[in-house]
Amino acid sequence: MNDRRKIISVIGDKKIEKGGVKYQLAFALGKALVDNGYRVQSGGLRGVMEAVMAGAHASENYREGDTIALVPSFDTETANEYADIVIPTGLDMMRNAMVANAYAVVGVGGGAGTLSEYAFAWSLNRLVIAFKNSGGWSEKLADTRLSDDVRYEGIEDDRVYGVESAEEAIKILNEKIDLYDDRHGGIGKY
């Protein structure tokens, strides 16, 4: 039996107002994820990435190793203070594909970098969730499909699932994460 806790990537704006709506959403999400037995992964820098990891640390269920940062440089010191495990990819923005390679991806706001992570997550057949009350690409993509391709024959409502709260995100994760079980085998597979 596999007791490994599932890793959820959280993507979004690299600059946000501390205490603002995006910060509050990301913080609540990080706490709820760890409260519900998940680990948190992000690009590990500031903004939404820092807020979600701060929230993870605020959970009563928090354990060392619950936050994973995939930083774009080789400099581990660029990671925010809440990153437990720092992986210095050295891939700059190309590391976005690695960030999107988790059991599920949840977005809060976001610009062009976040948009690329959404595209990677969709192409990697991941469960994708977006806060539709957070602005940016998350709000634009919530409750849409990123392509007409059928990713899963048995999931008729496959889309970027729009949510407005951490509780709604957890509900979708708990209901649907095991349905999104295909692991990308390369573009030649398709």
Secondary structure, DSSP 8 states (H G I E B T S, - for coil): ------EEEEEE-SS--TTSHHHHHHHHHHHHHHHTT-EEEE--SSTHHHHHHHHHHHSTT--TT-EEEEESSS-GGGS-TT-SEEEE---GGGGHHHHT-SSEEEEES--HHHHHHHHHHHHTT-EEEEETTS-HHHHHHTT--S-SS-S-TT-TT-S-EEESSHHHHHHHHHHHGGG-------GGG-
